[in-house]
Structures are given as C-alpha cells and as structure tokens.
Amino acid sequence: MFSFARLLVIMGIILIIAGGLIYLVARLGSLPGRLPGDIRIERNNLTCVFALGASILLSIILTVILNIIIRILNK
C-alpha cells in the first residue's frame, strides 16, 4: 500500500505542475500551432496546423518527467 500511496502523490504533483504550465502558456498567449517550427496552412475556408515545434517540446518535457519518475521509483 505504501508504494501505491507514493505513486498517487507523485502523480498528483505531476498533474499540479502540468496544470501550472498549461496556465502559464495560456497567459503568455503561446498556443500550439504558434510556436517556431510549426507549419500553418491557411486557405479560404481551411486551416491546417502541423504542430512540429509543439510536438518536439512536449516530447522533451515528457522524457524529462518520466526519467525523473523512474529514478524516484527505483530508489
């Protein structure tokens, strides 16, 4: 039970941090599709967004978070 409780606490902390980051991104006005490296195609009644920059940024952030969690759980 102790390890399950610790896992829930860690997941709660991660959710708080993710919520804070989402709040800060929204306040700064930088939304996915507006980052450098994102491809945006606009036509008369069609808009296509390929969020390459946002995908790379999200991948880096998730890799760091998951590595931290794995190191904490292996102790």
FIVO-19828 format. One line per 2 residues: number of its first residue (from 1); their letters; for each residue x, y, z of N, C-alpha, C. Coordinates in Angstrom, 2 decimals. Layout:
% residues N
NUM> A> X,Y,Z,X,Y,Z,X,Y,Z ~ ... $
% end
This chain:
% residues 75
1> MF> 0.81,-1.20,0.00,0.00,0.00,0.00,0.85,1.27,0.00 ~ 2.01,1.18,0.66,2.87,2.36,0.75,3.33,2.81,-0.64 $
3> SF> 3.71,1.86,-1.49,4.19,2.24,-2.83,3.06,2.81,-3.68 ~ 1.84,2.29,-3.50,0.70,2.82,-4.24,0.39,4.25,-3.80 $
5> AR> 0.47,4.51,-2.50,0.24,5.86,-1.99,1.29,6.82,-2.52 ~ 2.53,6.36,-2.55,3.60,7.21,-3.06,3.39,7.51,-4.55 $
7> LL> 2.94,6.51,-5.30,2.66,6.71,-6.72,1.55,7.73,-6.92 ~ 0.50,7.66,-6.11,-0.60,8.63,-6.22,-0.13,10.05,-5.90 $
9> VI> 0.72,10.19,-4.89,1.25,11.51,-4.54,2.09,12.06,-5.69 ~ 2.93,11.23,-6.26,3.78,11.67,-7.38,2.92,12.08,-8.57 $
11> MG> 1.90,11.28,-8.86,1.02,11.61,-9.99,0.27,12.92,-9.71 ~ -0.13,13.15,-8.47,-0.79,14.40,-8.12,0.13,15.60,-8.31 $
13> II> 1.37,15.46,-7.90,2.34,16.54,-8.08,2.56,16.83,-9.56 ~ 2.64,15.77,-10.36,2.83,15.95,-11.80,1.63,16.67,-12.41 $
15> LI> 0.43,16.31,-11.98,-0.76,16.98,-12.50,-0.80,18.45,-12.10 ~ -0.37,18.77,-10.89,-0.32,20.17,-10.46,0.69,20.94,-11.31 $
17> IA> 1.85,20.36,-11.54,2.87,21.02,-12.35,2.37,21.20,-13.79 ~ 1.75,20.16,-14.35,1.24,20.26,-15.73,0.15,21.32,-15.82 $
19> GG> -0.73,21.38,-14.83,-1.77,22.41,-14.82,-1.18,23.81,-14.74 ~ -0.15,23.96,-13.92,0.52,25.26,-13.82,1.18,25.67,-15.13 $
21> LI> 1.82,24.70,-15.79,2.45,25.00,-17.08,1.42,25.37,-18.14 ~ 0.31,24.67,-18.16,-0.74,24.99,-19.12,-1.31,26.38,-18.84 $
23> YL> -1.48,26.71,-17.57,-1.97,28.04,-17.20,-0.99,29.12,-17.65 ~ 0.31,28.89,-17.42,1.31,29.88,-17.83,1.37,30.04,-19.35 $
25> VA> 1.27,28.94,-20.07,1.29,29.01,-21.54,0.08,29.80,-22.04 ~ -1.08,29.56,-21.44,-2.28,30.29,-21.84,-2.16,31.77,-21.53 $
27> RL> -1.54,32.11,-20.40,-1.38,33.52,-20.03,-0.39,34.23,-20.95 ~ 0.62,33.50,-21.41,1.62,34.11,-22.28,1.12,34.24,-23.72 $
29> GS> 0.06,33.52,-24.06,-0.53,33.63,-25.39,0.13,32.76,-26.42 ~ 1.01,31.86,-26.00,1.66,30.96,-26.95,0.90,29.65,-26.97 $
31> LP> 0.16,29.44,-28.02,-0.65,28.24,-28.15,-0.02,27.29,-29.15 ~ -0.33,25.99,-29.07,0.19,25.08,-30.10,-0.26,25.54,-31.48 $
33> GR> 0.64,25.48,-32.42,0.36,25.99,-33.75,0.94,27.37,-33.96 ~ 1.44,27.96,-32.90,2.04,29.30,-32.99,3.51,29.29,-32.57 $
35> LP> 4.07,28.13,-32.29,5.47,28.05,-31.89,6.37,28.02,-33.12 ~ 7.64,28.40,-32.95,8.57,28.29,-34.08,8.70,26.83,-34.50 $
37> GD> 8.69,26.56,-35.77,8.78,25.20,-36.28,7.43,24.61,-36.63 ~ 6.34,25.25,-36.22,5.01,24.77,-36.56,4.65,25.22,-37.97 $
39> IR> 3.99,24.34,-38.68,3.58,24.64,-40.05,2.09,24.94,-40.04 ~ 1.72,26.09,-40.58,0.32,26.53,-40.60,-0.04,26.90,-42.03 $
41> IE> -1.04,26.21,-42.57,-1.50,26.46,-43.94,-2.92,27.00,-43.85 ~ -3.12,28.21,-44.37,-4.45,28.83,-44.34,-4.91,29.09,-45.77 $
43> RN> -6.09,28.62,-46.07,-6.74,28.87,-47.36,-8.05,29.59,-47.10 ~ -8.90,29.70,-48.09,-10.16,30.44,-47.95,-11.00,29.96,-46.76 $
45> NL> -11.32,28.69,-46.72,-12.14,28.18,-45.63,-11.51,26.95,-44.99 ~ -10.18,26.87,-45.01,-9.48,25.71,-44.48,-8.22,26.16,-43.78 $
47> TC> -7.99,25.62,-42.59,-6.75,25.88,-41.86,-6.19,24.55,-41.38 ~ -4.95,24.26,-41.76,-4.27,23.04,-41.32,-3.05,23.46,-40.49 $
49> VF> -2.92,22.85,-39.32,-1.79,23.15,-38.45,-1.05,21.86,-38.16 ~ 0.24,21.84,-38.47,1.12,20.74,-38.14,2.06,21.24,-37.05 $
51> AL> 1.76,20.87,-35.81,2.47,21.41,-34.64,3.77,20.64,-34.40 ~ 4.75,20.81,-35.27,6.02,20.11,-35.12,6.82,20.65,-33.93 $
53> GA> 6.87,21.95,-33.78,7.60,22.54,-32.66,6.98,22.16,-31.33 ~ 5.65,22.18,-31.27,4.95,21.81,-30.03,5.16,20.33,-29.72 $
55> SI> 5.18,19.49,-30.76,5.39,18.05,-30.56,6.79,17.77,-30.01 ~ 7.78,18.43,-30.55,9.16,18.24,-30.08,9.30,18.73,-28.65 $
57> LL> 8.72,19.89,-28.35,8.77,20.44,-26.99,8.07,19.51,-26.00 ~ 6.91,19.02,-26.35,6.17,18.10,-25.49,6.94,16.80,-25.28 $
59> SI> 7.58,16.31,-26.32,8.37,15.09,-26.21,9.54,15.27,-25.25 ~ 10.22,16.38,-25.32,11.35,16.65,-24.42,10.87,16.75,-22.98 $
61> IL> 9.78,17.47,-22.76,9.25,17.65,-21.40,8.82,16.31,-20.81 ~ 8.09,15.50,-21.58,7.64,14.21,-21.08,8.80,13.26,-20.83 $
63> TV> 9.84,13.31,-21.65,11.01,12.47,-21.43,11.69,12.81,-20.12 ~ 11.85,14.10,-19.85,12.48,14.52,-18.60,11.62,14.10,-17.40 $
65> IL> 10.32,14.33,-17.47,9.43,13.97,-16.36,9.44,12.47,-16.11 ~ 9.34,11.67,-17.16,9.34,10.23,-16.98,10.67,9.71,-16.45 $
67> NI> 11.79,10.29,-16.87,13.09,9.89,-16.32,13.19,10.22,-14.84 ~ 12.66,11.36,-14.43,12.67,11.72,-13.01,11.82,10.73,-12.21 $
69> II> 10.64,10.40,-12.73,9.75,9.46,-12.03,10.43,8.09,-11.91 ~ 11.05,7.61,-12.96,11.70,6.31,-12.93,12.84,6.31,-11.92 $
71> RI> 13.63,7.37,-11.87,14.71,7.45,-10.89,14.19,7.48,-9.46 ~ 13.07,8.16,-9.22,12.50,8.22,-7.88,11.96,6.85,-7.47 $
73> LN> 11.29,6.16,-8.37,10.68,4.88,-8.05,11.71,3.76,-7.90 ~ 12.88,3.88,-8.52,13.91,2.84,-8.42,14.75,2.94,-7.16 $
75> K> 14.59,3.98,-6.37,15.38,4.13,-5.15,14.90,3.23,-4.07 $
% end
